[in-house]
Amino acid sequence: MQSKHNNYNTALDTIGNTPIIKLQNIVPPNHANVYAKLESYNPTGSKKDRMALAMIEGAEERGELSNGMTVVEYTGGSTGSALAFVCAVKGYKFHVISSDAFGREKLDTMRALGAKLEVIKSQDGKITPDLINQMIQRASEIARKPDTFFTNQLSNPDIIRGFEKMGHEIIEQIAEPIDGFCDSIGTAGSLMGVSRSLKTAGQDTLVIALEPSTSPILTRGTTGGHNIEGVGLGFIPELLDNKYYDHARTVDENEARQTARKLAREEGIFVGTSSGMNIAGAIKLAKDLGPDKTVVAIACDTGLKYLSEGLFS
Ligand SMILES: Cc1ncc(COP(=O)(O)O)c(C=O)c1O
């Protein structure tokens, strides 16, 4: 873990090197050990800081993005906050498309970090395939303007590179073999990045992709609405590669929410709904694998982003 007294050149240098914590109280007996990688320690409070930096620096290295240009993206708010942060440090303008289906804290964070924000109205506050498609279309329209760079997170392989570093950190932080890893998927960037690092390091890990039970595109081929921000987009993401996961499982949204509340109250780990989903999936996997094994999951972001939507009410 970084010391408080570290001296950095820019705020970008504070991305990554997040702590990992072994759960002590909410994993029942006769289960594998479960570790949560606490991504809330990143500067905007989410794992997305890693992929935002990777997308911007990847584009700069290839000469696709330079001074004076505007970065464009559609986002539920976590990627938007992370991109707004990276653009603020590097001096790029950032035009972002989001929706009122996502947490007010995330929309306010993007504005606070200087983004130009366009909010698309949702139906009853639900995240649906139709809403995601509207956001994609609007972002693609803006991206056709001159001097813009569309980070296009759903198709951008730079994000996998950004998340490979998270996998390397996990391997360094845990002395024993990692027997199981599970992750809920939006773009699938973090699942792919961590899985690639585990495989490259020669770990024999069972890797599970998680999706909301009301939008089971991978397990049943059907989609629907839910309120787990950032995941279950209603289509199979382009970056998801079958080679890098063993199978998919669903997690019920109520269980994800209940697990987020238990993490806060019984472990002091204050995280959002998709983190609750990941840890709920990890506890099931820990039951399957049994004692003396090790399971890792990502606690994607901070619970502070979910106060207004009522996760902890
Ligand atoms: C809060 C949250 N959790 C999980 C995810 C899913 O991560 P990934 O896009 O790497 O699959 C996202 C992505 O937007 C997110 O915002």
The ligand as a MOL file (V3000), in Angstrom:
LIG
                    3D

  0  0  0     0  0            999 V3000
M  V30 BEGIN CTAB
M  V30 COUNTS 16 16 0 0 0
M  V30 BEGIN ATOM
M  V30 1 C -19.4380 0.2630 -10.8700 0
M  V30 2 C -18.9800 -0.6820 -11.9470 0
M  V30 3 N -18.8190 -1.9840 -11.6530 0
M  V30 4 C -18.4250 -2.8770 -12.5980 0
M  V30 5 C -18.1930 -2.4850 -13.8980 0
M  V30 6 C -17.8060 -3.5310 -14.9270 0
M  V30 7 O -16.4440 -3.4780 -15.2460 0
M  V30 8 P -15.9160 -3.7980 -16.6940 0
M  V30 9 O -16.4320 -2.7160 -17.6180 0
M  V30 10 O -14.4320 -3.8030 -16.5790 0
M  V30 11 O -16.4700 -5.1340 -17.1060 0
M  V30 12 C -18.3440 -1.1470 -14.2300 0
M  V30 13 C -18.1210 -0.6900 -15.6050 0
M  V30 14 O -18.6370 0.3350 -16.0180 0
M  V30 15 C -18.7370 -0.2180 -13.2380 0
M  V30 16 O -18.9180 1.0770 -13.5110 0
M  V30 END ATOM
M  V30 BEGIN BOND
M  V30 1 1 1 2
M  V30 2 1 2 3
M  V30 3 2 2 15
M  V30 4 2 3 4
M  V30 5 1 4 5
M  V30 6 1 5 6
M  V30 7 2 5 12
M  V30 8 1 6 7
M  V30 9 1 7 8
M  V30 10 2 8 9
M  V30 11 1 8 10
M  V30 12 1 8 11
M  V30 13 1 12 13
M  V30 14 1 12 15
M  V30 15 2 13 14
M  V30 16 1 15 16
M  V30 END BOND
M  V30 END CTAB
M  END
